[in-house]
Amino acid sequence: MKNKLLIFLVLSFSAMILLAGCGNKEEAADSENAGAANNADTFKVGLEAGYPPFNWTQTDNSNGAVKMEGSAEFAGGYDVEIAKRLAEGLGKELVIVKTEWDGLVPALNSGKIDAIIAGMSPTEERKKSIDFTDNYYKSNLVMVVKKGGDFEKASSIQDFKGAKITAQLNTFHYSVIGQIKGVDKQPAMDNFPAMRVALESGVIDGYVSERPEAVSASAANPNFAMVEFKDGFRTSDDDTAIAVGVKKGNEDIEKMNKILAGISEEERSSIMDEAIKNQPAAQ
């Protein structure tokens, strides 16, 4: 009798484990399917929200800014306007995910975001790990300096001999500084707000940037000036272009290219002009 009871208890316990296991698998499958459905309906875009006029952070939704995921703050700027066009064309809801510059590519490849729209250039090095759409902007490299300082009247990059110059970490902006003979190349900085503070305080004499950011910086701070060059940095077309980064094999890339092709050069310039005008003064 005891043996029969023991066998009965063992079988009953085994059945409970199997049922629980099946339930967990079904719940996991349901959860996974729900996540897949949500992903199919959203277009998650990663950006720094700290590179005006391409992207910035603000406290409300004025001028078309979009609330950032998991934050009470909003993202605005040229990149956000392009992201809105792409999301609309893809028939998806735009979700902005604030991401540090160095974390953008890992976030894309891990599936945390669907695209990088962050003023990113489609360099050959980046193309090894992600794909890019056609360009949605193209700009030239300039220098941001103190107004009235020794370097405001520079016409060549070689006029910055002996100057303390930096650029953003892990960008081609930083790599071109070595083209200036005798430059005092400073450590790269994490973001543009940090470089603006360093310039204001005299820690650096200037930083390398793209023209829209430099226009933005000088508009936001009357102590800053933009220096454009007759004899400038040597760059490739990919270096000065800006495109949308997507995971390799992304099937939507052709749709994105068609949407981008529908935005004329005149309209792109207009969107950029509005972004420069609307940037928060603090940035």
BALUMSE-566130 format. One record per residue: x, y, z of N, C-alpha, C in turn. Coordinates in steps of 0.02 Angstrom, whole numbers, padded with zeros to 5 digits. Example, Ala and Ser with C-alpha at 12.3 -4.5 7.8 and 13.67 -1.06 7.14 Angstrom:
residues 2
- 00660_-00284_00390_00615_-00225_00390_00660_-00165_00390 .
- 00642_-00112_00354_00684_-00053_00357_00645_00002_00394 .
This chain:
residues 283
- 00042_-00060_00000_00000_00000_00000_00043_00063_00000 .
- 00097_00061_00042_00141_00119_00045_00175_00130_-00022 .
- 00196_00076_-00056_00228_00082_-00121_00181_00114_-00172 .
- 00117_00091_-00171_00068_00118_-00218_00057_00193_-00205 .
- 00053_00210_-00141_00043_00280_-00124_00102_00323_-00145 .
- 00162_00296_-00135_00222_00332_-00154_00224_00343_-00230 .
- 00207_00291_-00268_00206_00296_-00342_00154_00348_-00364 .
- 00096_00347_-00330_00043_00395_-00347_00067_00467_-00336 .
- 00101_00477_-00279_00124_00545_-00263_00177_00568_-00312 .
- 00223_00523_-00331_00276_00540_-00379_00246_00559_-00446 .
- 00197_00519_-00469_00166_00533_-00533_00128_00599_-00532 .
- 00093_00612_-00476_00056_00674_-00470_00102_00734_-00471 .
- 00159_00728_-00435_00207_00783_-00432_00238_00796_-00500 .
- 00252_00741_-00537_00281_00748_-00604_00234_00783_-00651 .
- 00169_00765_-00645_00119_00795_-00688_00113_00870_-00675 .
- 00119_00889_-00610_00115_00959_-00592_00173_00999_-00622 .
- 00233_00967_-00620_00292_01000_-00649_00284_01009_-00724 .
- 00259_00958_-00758_00250_00962_-00830_00200_01017_-00848 .
- 00144_01019_-00810_00093_01070_-00824_00120_01140_-00812 .
- 00158_01146_-00757_00188_01212_-00743_00237_01232_-00797 .
- 00276_01184_-00821_00324_01197_-00874_00290_01219_-00937 .
- 00236_01185_-00955_00199_01203_-01015_00170_01274_-01008 .
- 00144_01288_-00947_00116_01354_-00935_00168_01408_-00943 .
- 00228_01396_-00916_00282_01446_-00921_00302_01458_-00992 .
- 00306_01401_-01031_00325_01407_-01101_00273_01446_-01140 .
- 00209_01432_-01125_00156_01468_-01160_00157_01542_-01143 .
- 00167_01556_-01076_00170_01626_-01056_00228_01662_-01088 .
- 00286_01627_-01092_00345_01658_-01123_00332_01671_-01196 .
- 00300_01622_-01229_00285_01629_-01300_00237_01688_-01312 .
- 00185_01691_-01267_00137_01746_-01274_00172_01813_-01264 .
- 00216_01816_-01214_00253_01877_-01201_00297_01896_-01259 .
- 00331_01846_-01288_00375_01859_-01345_00336_01884_-01405 .
- 00277_01852_-01417_00236_01872_-01473_00209_01943_-01464 .
- 00192_01959_-01400_00168_02026_-01386_00222_02077_-01399 .
- 00284_02061_-01379_00340_02106_-01391_00352_02116_-01465 .
- 00348_02061_-01503_00359_02065_-01575_00306_02110_-01607 .
- 00243_02103_-01582_00190_02144_-01610_00201_02217_-01596 .
- 00223_02232_-01534_00237_02301_-01516_00293_02330_-01559 .
- 00346_02289_-01569_00403_02312_-01609_00382_02326_-01680 .
- 00334_02287_-01705_00311_02296_-01774_00273_02361_-01783 .
- 00246_02387_-01728_00205_02448_-01732_00244_02511_-01716 .
- 00306_02503_-01692_00345_02562_-01672_00409_02568_-01713 .
- 00434_02628_-01716_00498_02643_-01748_00541_02677_-01696 .
- 00585_02637_-01664_00626_02662_-01609_00691_02692_-01636 .
- 00699_02756_-01623_00756_02793_-01649_00803_02814_-01592 .
- 00867_02799_-01599_00916_02818_-01549_00953_02881_-01569 .
- 00962_02927_-01522_01001_02988_-01532_01024_03014_-01464 .
- 01073_03060_-01466_01101_03086_-01404_01056_03137_-01369 .
- 01018_03173_-01408_00979_03230_-01383_01026_03281_-01351 .
- 01084_03291_-01383_01133_03339_-01357_01179_03365_-01411 .
- 01154_03367_-01474_01195_03389_-01530_01156_03437_-01574 .
- 01137_03495_-01545_01098_03543_-01584_01139_03571_-01642 .
- 01107_03585_-01699_01035_03583_-01711_01009_03515_-01736 .
- 01053_03465_-01737_01030_03399_-01760_00982_03367_-01709 .
- 01000_03370_-01645_00955_03344_-01593_00972_03376_-01526 .
- 00921_03385_-01485_00931_03416_-01420_00876_03393_-01371 .
- 00884_03413_-01308_00836_03398_-01256_00799_03462_-01236 .
- 00733_03457_-01226_00694_03513_-01201_00640_03488_-01154 .
- 00606_03533_-01119_00560_03513_-01066_00487_03505_-01088 .
- 00472_03524_-01150_00402_03518_-01173_00401_03497_-01247 .
- 00341_03493_-01274_00334_03470_-01344_00328_03527_-01394 .
- 00350_03586_-01375_00347_03643_-01422_00389_03631_-01484 .
- 00368_03661_-01539_00403_03656_-01604_00411_03584_-01628 .
- 00362_03542_-01610_00361_03474_-01636_00407_03425_-01601 .
- 00431_03441_-01542_00475_03395_-01505_00437_03333_-01485 .
- 00473_03277_-01477_00443_03212_-01462_00467_03188_-01394 .
- 00420_03164_-01353_00437_03139_-01286_00484_03079_-01292 .
- 00535_03078_-01249_00583_03023_-01251_00560_02965_-01206 .
- 00574_02905_-01228_00554_02845_-01192_00584_02846_-01121 .
- 00541_02833_-01071_00564_02829_-01002_00588_02894_-00973 .
- 00565_02950_-01000_00589_03015_-00977_00532_03066_-00979 .
- 00537_03117_-00937_00488_03171_-00939_00509_03225_-00989 .
- 00567_03216_-01020_00593_03265_-01067_00576_03248_-01139 .
- 00588_03296_-01183_00571_03289_-01254_00634_03301_-01297 .
- 00633_03271_-01356_00689_03280_-01403_00664_03320_-01463 .
- 00705_03369_-01483_00688_03408_-01543_00749_03413_-01588 .
- 00740_03445_-01646_00796_03455_-01691_00786_03425_-01759 .
- 00835_03435_-01802_00832_03412_-01871_00823_03337_-01875 .
- 00861_03299_-01836_00856_03226_-01837_00786_03203_-01818 .
- 00756_03236_-01770_00689_03217_-01747_00638_03228_-01803 .
- 00646_03283_-01840_00600_03297_-01896_00607_03244_-01951 .
- 00669_03223_-01964_00680_03170_-02014_00651_03104_-01989 .
- 00660_03091_-01924_00632_03029_-01894_00556_03028_-01900 .
- 00524_03086_-01891_00452_03090_-01896_00428_03073_-01967 .
- 00465_03099_-02017_00447_03084_-02086_00454_03009_-02101 .
- 00508_02979_-02076_00519_02908_-02089_00466_02865_-02054 .
- 00450_02881_-01992_00400_02843_-01954_00332_02847_-01989 .
- 00314_02906_-02011_00251_02915_-02046_00249_02875_-02111 .
- 00304_02878_-02148_00307_02841_-02211_00306_02765_-02202 .
- 00333_02742_-02145_00333_02671_-02130_00269_02648_-02097 .
- 00226_02696_-02079_00163_02679_-02046_00173_02655_-01975 .
- 00222_02685_-01940_00236_02663_-01872_00237_02723_-01824 .
- 00232_02707_-01760_00234_02759_-01708_00307_02773_-01691 .
- 00326_02837_-01692_00394_02855_-01676_00407_02853_-01601 .
- 00462_02821_-01581_00483_02819_-01511_00556_02842_-01510 .
- 00570_02894_-01472_00639_02919_-01466_00672_02889_-01404 .
- 00730_02859_-01414_00767_02828_-01359_00833_02866_-01351 .
- 00838_02905_-01297_00900_02943_-01285_00957_02895_-01270 .
- 01011_02900_-01309_01066_02853_-01304_01132_02890_-01312 .
- 01180_02874_-01269_01246_02905_-01275_01277_02886_-01342 .
- 01320_02930_-01369_01349_02919_-01434_01382_02850_-01441 .
- 01424_02832_-01393_01459_02768_-01397_01413_02708_-01391 .
- 01352_02719_-01366_01305_02664_-01358_01257_02655_-01415 .
- 01260_02699_-01465_01211_02696_-01520_01216_02632_-01562 .
- 01276_02616_-01585_01284_02556_-01627_01269_02493_-01587 .
- 01295_02485_-01525_01275_02426_-01486_01200_02421_-01474 .
- 01167_02478_-01462_01095_02478_-01451_01058_02455_-01514 .
- 01083_02475_-01572_01053_02455_-01636_01061_02380_-01647 .
- 01122_02355_-01637_01135_02284_-01651_01103_02238_-01600 .
- 01088_02264_-01540_01056_02223_-01489_00979_02224_-01496 .
- 00954_02266_-01540_00881_02271_-01550_00846_02319_-01504 .
- 00883_02357_-01464_00852_02406_-01420_00822_02463_-01460 .
- 00853_02480_-01516_00826_02531_-01561_00823_02503_-01632 .
- 00782_02534_-01674_00775_02512_-01744_00818_02552_-01792 .
- 00839_02612_-01771_00878_02655_-01816_00917_02706_-01775 .
- 00973_02728_-01804_01011_02783_-01776_01000_02843_-01821 .
- 00971_02896_-01793_00963_02959_-01831_00992_03012_-01785 .
- 01057_03021_-01790_01093_03061_-01740_01151_03100_-01769 .
- 01143_03124_-01831_01198_03161_-01862_01258_03117_-01874 .
- 01246_03053_-01887_01301_03004_-01895_01323_02998_-01968 .
- 01388_02999_-01978_01416_02992_-02046_01425_02918_-02063 .
- 01410_02899_-02125_01416_02829_-02146_01488_02811_-02165 .
- 01533_02813_-02117_01604_02799_-02132_01615_02725_-02148 .
- 01670_02711_-02181_01686_02642_-02199_01693_02598_-02137 .
- 01720_02625_-02084_01728_02587_-02022_01660_02568_-01993 .
- 01613_02614_-01993_01546_02599_-01966_01508_02551_-02011 .
- 01521_02554_-02076_01486_02510_-02123_01504_02436_-02112 .
- 01557_02424_-02075_01576_02355_-02060_01527_02322_-02011 .
- 01494_02363_-01970_01451_02335_-01919_01377_02351_-01929 .
- 01361_02405_-01966_01291_02421_-01980_01283_02445_-02052 .
- 01221_02449_-02074_01207_02476_-02141_01181_02548_-02135 .
- 01182_02584_-02191_01158_02653_-02192_01111_02663_-02251 .
- 01064_02709_-02240_01021_02731_-02294_01060_02780_-02338 .
- 01025_02807_-02388_01054_02862_-02426_01061_02922_-02379 .
- 01100_02970_-02398_01113_03028_-02355_01050_03070_-02346 .
- 01043_03099_-02286_00988_03146_-02275_01014_03216_-02259 .
- 01080_03224_-02258_01111_03290_-02251_01184_03285_-02269 .
- 01213_03342_-02290_01284_03344_-02305_01310_03412_-02282 .
- 01368_03411_-02250_01394_03472_-02222_01470_03475_-02228 .
- 01499_03532_-02209_01572_03541_-02209_01598_03548_-02138 .
- 01662_03531_-02130_01693_03539_-02064_01716_03611_-02054 .
- 01704_03636_-01994_01725_03704_-01976_01755_03701_-01906 .
- 01774_03759_-01879_01800_03763_-01812_01757_03813_-01772 .
- 01743_03796_-01709_01709_03842_-01665_01760_03871_-01617 .
- 01764_03938_-01613_01815_03972_-01572_01782_04028_-01533 .
- 01822_04061_-01490_01798_04119_-01453_01796_04180_-01500 .
- 01742_04218_-01497_01736_04279_-01536_01786_04330_-01509 .
- 01822_04362_-01555_01871_04413_-01536_01937_04384_-01514 .
- 01944_04318_-01518_02006_04285_-01498_02058_04283_-01553 .
- 02113_04249_-01540_02169_04246_-01587_02152_04208_-01651 .
- 02101_04165_-01650_02089_04120_-01706_02026_04136_-01746 .
- 01990_04188_-01728_01927_04203_-01762_01938_04220_-01836 .
- 01995_04250_-01853_02008_04272_-01922_02046_04219_-01963 .
- 02052_04159_-01936_02089_04106_-01972_02055_04090_-02038 .
- 02096_04077_-02089_02068_04058_-02154_02092_03988_-02175 .
- 02140_03962_-02140_02168_03896_-02154_02172_03856_-02089 .
- 02166_03792_-02094_02172_03751_-02033_02243_03758_-02005 .
- 02292_03774_-02047_02361_03781_-02023_02371_03844_-01980 .
- 02322_03888_-01980_02324_03947_-01936_02314_03927_-01863 .
- 02296_03864_-01852_02284_03840_-01784_02346_03805_-01755 .
- 02404_03817_-01783_02466_03790_-01756_02474_03813_-01683 .
- 02485_03766_-01638_02494_03782_-01567_02429_03789_-01528 .
- 02372_03788_-01562_02308_03796_-01529_02286_03732_-01495 .
- 02249_03739_-01440_02221_03681_-01404_02154_03663_-01436 .
- 02155_03609_-01475_02096_03590_-01514_02072_03520_-01495 .
- 02006_03511_-01494_01978_03446_-01480_01918_03434_-01525 .
- 01885_03377_-01515_01824_03359_-01551_01790_03303_-01512 .
- 01732_03282_-01537_01695_03230_-01501_01729_03162_-01507 .
- 01726_03125_-01452_01755_03058_-01448_01723_03011_-01501 .
- 01765_02970_-01532_01743_02920_-01581_01706_02950_-01640 .
- 01730_03007_-01664_01704_03037_-01725_01762_03051_-01772 .
- 01747_03058_-01836_01800_03074_-01884_01824_03146_-01872 .
- 01783_03187_-01840_01803_03256_-01823_01869_03255_-01784 .
- 01874_03207_-01737_01934_03205_-01696_01995_03181_-01736 .
- 01982_03136_-01783_02038_03107_-01821_02071_03157_-01868 .
- 02035_03209_-01889_02064_03257_-01937_02108_03310_-01904 .
- 02105_03315_-01838_02144_03367_-01804_02218_03361_-01819 .
- 02242_03300_-01829_02313_03288_-01844_02336_03319_-01909 .
- 02289_03342_-01951_02307_03375_-02014_02335_03445_-02001 .
- 02325_03471_-01940_02350_03538_-01922_02421_03529_-01895 .
- 02470_03556_-01929_02540_03549_-01908_02552_03588_-01843 .
- 02582_03554_-01794_02599_03586_-01731_02540_03600_-01685 .
- 02483_03569_-01698_02424_03581_-01656_02434_03549_-01588 .
- 02404_03578_-01537_02404_03549_-01470_02339_03510_-01462 .
- 02340_03448_-01486_02279_03407_-01487_02261_03386_-01416 .
- 02201_03406_-01396_02176_03391_-01329_02137_03325_-01329 .
- 02127_03296_-01270_02087_03234_-01266_02017_03246_-01294 .
- 01990_03195_-01327_01923_03200_-01355_01872_03206_-01298 .
- 01816_03238_-01313_01764_03247_-01263_01701_03208_-01283 .
- 01661_03191_-01232_01603_03148_-01243_01548_03179_-01284 .
- 01538_03244_-01277_01481_03275_-01312_01494_03349_-01324 .
- 01449_03380_-01362_01457_03449_-01382_01444_03498_-01325 .
- 01395_03486_-01282_01388_03531_-01225_01452_03537_-01184 .
- 01488_03481_-01175_01551_03482_-01138_01603_03524_-01174 .
- 01605_03519_-01240_01654_03558_-01278_01638_03633_-01276 .
- 01574_03650_-01276_01555_03720_-01272_01576_03750_-01205 .
- 01567_03711_-01152_01588_03733_-01085_01664_03742_-01083 .
- 01700_03695_-01112_01774_03698_-01113_01798_03758_-01152 .
- 01765_03774_-01207_01783_03832_-01247_01769_03897_-01209 .
- 01711_03901_-01178_01692_03960_-01140_01741_03974_-01084 .
- 01764_03921_-01052_01809_03929_-00994_01882_03936_-01013 .
- 01899_03927_-01077_01968_03935_-01099_02010_03872_-01094 .
- 01979_03816_-01077_02015_03752_-01074_02041_03733_-01143 .
- 02002_03749_-01195_02022_03737_-01264_02016_03802_-01303 .
- 02050_03805_-01360_02046_03863_-01405_01993_03854_-01459 .
- 01973_03792_-01470_01923_03780_-01522_01907_03706_-01526 .
- 01852_03691_-01559_01835_03621_-01572_01809_03612_-01643 .
- 01824_03554_-01672_01803_03539_-01740_01729_03518_-01739 .
- 01692_03544_-01787_01621_03528_-01790_01596_03531_-01862 .
- 01533_03514_-01872_01501_03523_-01937_01466_03591_-01937 .
- 01457_03618_-01996_01432_03687_-02002_01367_03699_-01964 .
- 01316_03655_-01968_01254_03669_-01932_01263_03676_-01857 .
- 01305_03633_-01828_01316_03637_-01755_01352_03701_-01739 .
- 01399_03722_-01781_01437_03784_-01769_01392_03845_-01774 .
- 01347_03845_-01823_01298_03900_-01829_01255_03902_-01766 .
- 01235_03841_-01744_01194_03835_-01684_01231_03861_-01623 .
- 01295_03842_-01616_01334_03863_-01558_01342_03939_-01555 .
- 01358_03969_-01613_01368_04042_-01614_01303_04080_-01606 .
- 01247_04048_-01625_01182_04080_-01615_01162_04077_-01542 .
- 01181_04023_-01508_01162_04014_-01438_01207_04053_-01391 .
- 01269_04066_-01411_01317_04100_-01368_01352_04156_-01406 .
- 01340_04218_-01389_01370_04274_-01426_01446_04277_-01419 .
- 01474_04238_-01374_01547_04236_-01365_01581_04187_-01413 .
- 01542_04150_-01452_01570_04101_-01498_01567_04126_-01570 .
- 01614_04102_-01610_01615_04117_-01681_01631_04054_-01720 .
- 01605_04051_-01781_01619_03994_-01825_01672_04015_-01876 .
- 01721_03972_-01885_01775_03985_-01934_01767_03936_-01991 .
- 01756_03962_-02052_01754_03921_-02112_01820_03931_-02149 .
- 01842_03880_-02185_01909_03880_-02214_01910_03882_-02290 .
- 01959_03920_-02316_01975_03914_-02387_02019_03853_-02398 .
- 02063_03843_-02350_02108_03785_-02350_02088_03742_-02290 .
- 02041_03696_-02301_02011_03659_-02245_02037_03588_-02237 .
- 02000_03549_-02199_02018_03480_-02185_02006_03436_-02247 .
- 02048_03387_-02256_02038_03337_-02308_01990_03284_-02282 .
- 01935_03276_-02317_01884_03228_-02296_01857_03191_-02357 .
- 01825_03134_-02344_01791_03098_-02398_01718_03118_-02399 .
- 01683_03101_-02453_01612_03117_-02458_01572_03085_-02402 .
- 01591_03023_-02384_01555_02988_-02330_01566_03023_-02263 .
- 01624_03051_-02253_01639_03085_-02189_01592_03144_-02177 .
- 01578_03182_-02229_01539_03243_-02221_01464_03232_-02234 .
- 01446_03171_-02252_01375_03155_-02263_01345_03129_-02197 .
- 01280_03131_-02193_01244_03105_-02134_01188_03060_-02159 .
- 01183_03001_-02129_01134_02952_-02151_01103_02916_-02091 .
- 01051_02878_-02104_01017_02839_-02052_01052_02771_-02046 .
- 01072_02754_-01985_01103_02689_-01973_01050_02636_-01956 .
- 01054_02579_-01987_01008_02524_-01974_01047_02459_-01967 .
- 01015_02410_-01936_01046_02345_-01927_01056_02312_-01994 .
- 01111_02275_-02002_01124_02241_-02065_01067_02194_-02082 .
- 01046_02197_-02146_00991_02155_-02169_00922_02185_-02157 .
- 00917_02246_-02133_00853_02278_-02121_00814_02283_-02186 .
- 00754_02254_-02187_00715_02251_-02249_00681_02317_-02266 .
- 00680_02364_-02218_00646_02428_-02229_00691_02481_-02261 .
- 00754_02463_-02274_00801_02515_-02297_00780_02545_-02365 .
- 00752_02505_-02409_00730_02531_-02474_00671_02579_-02465 .
- 00625_02562_-02420_00569_02607_-02406_00595_02673_-02377 .
- 00643_02668_-02332_00671_02728_-02301_00704_02773_-02355 .
- 00739_02742_-02401_00772_02781_-02454_00721_02817_-02498 .
- 00664_02785_-02511_00612_02817_-02550_00582_02876_-02513 .
- 00573_02867_-02447_00546_02922_-02407_00595_02981_-02405 .
- 00659_02966_-02396_00710_03019_-02394_00715_03054_-02462 .
- 00708_03016_-02516_00712_03045_-02582_00655_03094_-02595 .
- 00600_03085_-02558_00542_03129_-02565_00549_03196_-02529 .
- 00605_03204_-02492_00618_03267_-02457_00668_03306_-02499 .
- 00646_03359_-02530_00690_03397_-02575_00746_03432_-02537 .
- 00797_03453_-02574_00853_03489_-02544_00829_03555_-02513 .
- 00783_03587_-02548_00755_03649_-02522_00719_03638_-02456 .
- 00681_03584_-02452_00645_03568_-02391_00693_03550_-02334 .
- 00746_03514_-02351_00796_03496_-02300_00829_03558_-02271 .
- 00845_03605_-02315_00875_03667_-02292_00827_03706_-02247 .
- 00762_03705_-02265_00712_03739_-02226_00705_03707_-02157 .
- 00706_03640_-02154_00701_03605_-02090_00761_03621_-02046 .
- 00821_03625_-02077_00881_03641_-02039_00878_03713_-02013 .
- 00855_03760_-02054_00849_03830_-02033_00802_03836_-01973 .
- 00747_03799_-01975_00699_03800_-01921_00729_03770_-01857 .
- 00768_03716_-01866_00800_03684_-01808_00849_03732_-01774 .
- 00887_03768_-01814_00935_03817_-01786_00897_03872_-01748 .
- 00841_03893_-01777_00803_03947_-01746_00769_03924_-01682 .
- 00747_03861_-01680_00708_03836_-01623_00748_03804_-01567 .
- 00813_03796_-01576_00852_03763_-01524_00846_03801_-01458 .
- 00844_03765_-01402_00842_03799_-01336_00905_03840_-01327 .
- 00897_03900_-01299_00954_03946_-01290_01009_03916_-01247 .
- 00989_03874_-01199_01038_03844_-01153_01085_03796_-01188 .
- 01065_03773_-01247_01106_03725_-01282_01144_03757_-01340 .
